[in-house]
Amino acid sequence: MARHKVEICGLDTSRLPVLSNEEMRSLFVRLQTNKEMDAREKLVNGNLRLVLSVIQRFHNRGELVDDLFQVGCIGLLKSIDNFDLSHNVRFSTYAVPMVIGEIRRYLRDNNQIRVSRSMRDIAYKALQARDQLTNLYQREPSIAEIATHLEIPQEEVVLALDAIQDPVSLFEPVYQDGGDPIFVMDQVGDERHRDVAWIEQIALRDALERLNERERMILLMRFYDGKTQTEVADEIGISQAQVSRLEKTAIAQMKKWM
C-alpha cells in the first residue's frame, strides 16, 4: 500500500510514531521519577498525531497549518509537563483540552477585535482555572466554582470569557449531509425584519387585487379562512368542480404576475 506523505513544519506526518498506553505510562514514570529528558522527547513525538487531530478543528480560521501545529505543540508540552499519573486518566483526555486552549489563546491574541488587557487577563486566568479544576474534579467546573477558585465575582468571569470568544462567520457551515450546507446565517434570520418577506407580501397583495371579485373571494375563503372547496361552493352557489377550476386558474395568474 502506498504511503501518503504530508509534511507539516518539515515533519513527515506519515512517519510519526504511535505509543501504546503501557509505553506512555512507562515514559511518564521515567520522566517524573528520574527526570529523563529523552522520555519527554519520546512522549512529544509519540503524541504529535494528537496535535494534528486537534488542529483539524481550526482549519477554516484562515491560519497557516504550520503555525497552528507549532502552537498546538506548546499545549502538548504543557500537558506532558503537568500530567499527573495518580489521577488514573488517559493522557489524551487531559491533553486535548490543553492543546485546544493554547490554540484558542493564539487565535484570540491575533484577533482583529481588541479586548482590554485586564479583561483578557481575567479570561486567561479563568481558562487556566478551568483546566486545573477539570483535572481535579474529572468534570467540567461551573462558572461559580471558577469564580470561587479565583476569588472574583461570577459576573466578571462571564464577561471576560464572553469577551474573548472567537467571532463566527455568517457563512461558516454548521451542518452538511451530502447536500447543500446549512450556514450560520440560515439559523439567525430575523423573521420580523425580512426585506424579502416584505416585498413578497406587497407582490402577493398586488396580484390578489388584480383578480376578479369571485376569484379573489375563493382564494380568501380557501387560504385565509381555511374553508374546503365544498364549503366555498355551498357558500357562493357553484359546484365544487368550478371552485377547483377557478382556484387553479387564479393561482396560476398570480404566479405569473408575481
N, C-alpha and C positions, 0 to 999 in steps of 0.2 A: 504494500500500500504506500502511495506517495505521501511524503510528509510536507505539510503546508507551512512554509516559513513566513512568519510575521515578525518584524523587528520593531521594538519599542525601546527608545533610549539605547540603541545598539545591542539589545538583547534579542536573541532568537527565542521567541516565546515557546516554540515547539520543543525546545530542549530543557525547559525549566523542570526541575525535579519535583516529585510529589512525595511527601513524608507520610508514613503511617502514624496512627495515634501512639503506638509504642515508641516509635522513633522520636516523635515530638516530645513525649514525656521524658525520655532519656536525655534529650538535648537540653530541656529546661532544667532538669536536675543538675546536669553538668554546669550549666550557666549560673544557676542560682546558688549552687553549693560551692563550686570551685572557681567561679568567675572565668570560665574558659571562653575566650572570645571567638575561638573557632566554632564553638557550639552556637554562638549567637549568629555568626555568619551563615551557618547551615540552616538555622531557623529562618533567617531572612530569605535566603534563596529558595527554601522549601515552601514559602508562603507567598511568593510573588504572583502565583496564579490567583490567589485570593484577591490581591490588589487589582489584577486585571478584570476579575469578575465584578468588582465594585465600580470601577471607572466606566463600565458599560452603562451604568445608570445615568451618567452625566454626558453621554455622547452628543446630546443636542444642545449643549450650552455654548457652543462656539469656541471652546477652548482647545488648544493643541493636546492631543492624546499624550504626548511625551511629558507635557507639563503636569497633567493630571496624574500620570503614573508616578512621577517623582514626588508629588505632594502626598499621594497615597502611600508611598514607601515611608515617608516620615511618620504617618499614622501607624504603619506596621511596626516600625522601630519602637515607637512609644508603647505599642501594645506588648511587644516582646519584653521590653524592659519593666513593664508594670504588671505583667500577668502573674497571678497567684495560683499555684498548683493546688493549694489547700481547699479552694472553693469547688474543686471537682466539676468543672465545666469545660466544654470543648473550647479550644483556643479560638476557633473561628467565631464562636458565639460572642466572645469578648472582643475580638479584633475588628470584626466588620463594622460595628458602630463607631469605633475609634477611627478607622480609615475614612468612613463616610464623614465624620465630624471634621476631620482635618481637611478634606476636600471642600466641604461646605464653608469652612472658615476662609480658605483660599479664595473661593468664589465671591464671598462677601467682601473681603478686603479689596478685591479687584472690581467690585461692582461700581457702576457709574452713579448709583443712588447713594449719597453720602449720609452716614449716620454719625451722630456725635460720639466722640471718644469715650465719654463716661457711659453712654448707653451701650456702646459696643463692649466695653469692659465688663459691665454687668451681665451682658448676654453671654460672653465667653466664660465668665465665672459660673453662670448657671449651667452652661453646657458641660463644663468640667465636673460640676457637682452632680449633674445627671448621670454622667459616666461612672463616677465614683459610687453613687447610690445604687445604680443598676448593678454594678459588680458586688455591692454589699448585700442588697436585698434580693438579687436574682430576679428582678422585675423592673418595669419602668416606674420611676418615682413620680409622685404627684407634684404639681406646682407648689402646694403647701409645704411638702417635705423639702423641696429645693430651697424655698424661701426660708424655712426654719434653719436649714443647714448653713445658709449664707447670712442668716440674721438680718434680712432685709424684708420689707413688705412684699406680699404676693403681687400687688399691682405693679411694682417696679420690675419684677421678674417677667410678668406677662407682657408689659410694654416693651421691654428690652428684646425679648425673644421675637415678638411681632416685628420689631423694627429691622431686624436683620434677616427676615425671611426673603428668600430669593424671589425676584419678580418672575411671573409666569407669562409667557407669550400667549396672546389670544389664539394664535394659530398652532399651539402645541397640541398634538393629538393625545386624547385621553382614552380612546378605545378604537380598535381596528380588528375586524374579524374576517379578513379576506376581501371585504368590500371597501366602500368609501369610508375614510376615517371620520370619527367624531372629534371635533376640536373643542377647546375650552370655550370659545366664543359661542358655540352651539348650546352650551349649558348655562350661559349667563345672560341670555337675552331678556330684555325688559318688555314684557307683553303690553305694558301700559303706554309705552312711548316708542312705538314702532312706526317709522315713516311708511314702510311697505304696507302695513295693515291699514294705515290711514288712507293711503292712496287707493287701496283695493276697495275700501268702504265707499269712497267717492265714486269710483268707477261702477261699483255694484248699484249704487243708488241711481246713477245716471242711466244705466242700462235698464233698470227696472221702470223708470219713468217713461222710457221710450216704448214700452209695451202698450198694447191697447188695454182698456179697462178690465175686460174679462180675463185676459191672460195674467195681468198683474194681480187680480183678485185671487186667481187659482194658486199662483206661487206664494202669495202671502198666507193664504189659508193652509197650504201644504207645509211650507217650511218655517213659517213664523208661529202659526197656531198649532202645528203638529197634527193636522187632520189627515185622515186617509182619503184616497181618491174617491171612495164610495161616499164618504161623508160630504166631501166637496160637491160631488154630483147631486146628491139629495138636496143640498142647500141652494144651489144655483139652478136646479131644474134641468140638468142634462145627464147623459149616460156616463157611466164610469169610463167607457172606452173613449168618449170625447174628451173627458178630463185628461186622460193619459196622453192623448194625441196633442192636445193644446199645451200641456205641460212640457212635453218633449220639444215642441216647436219653440216655445217661449225660451227655454233654457238654451237651445241651440242659437237663437238670435242673440241672447245676452252674451254668450261666449264669443260670438263674432264681434260684437260691439266692444267688449272689454279687451 
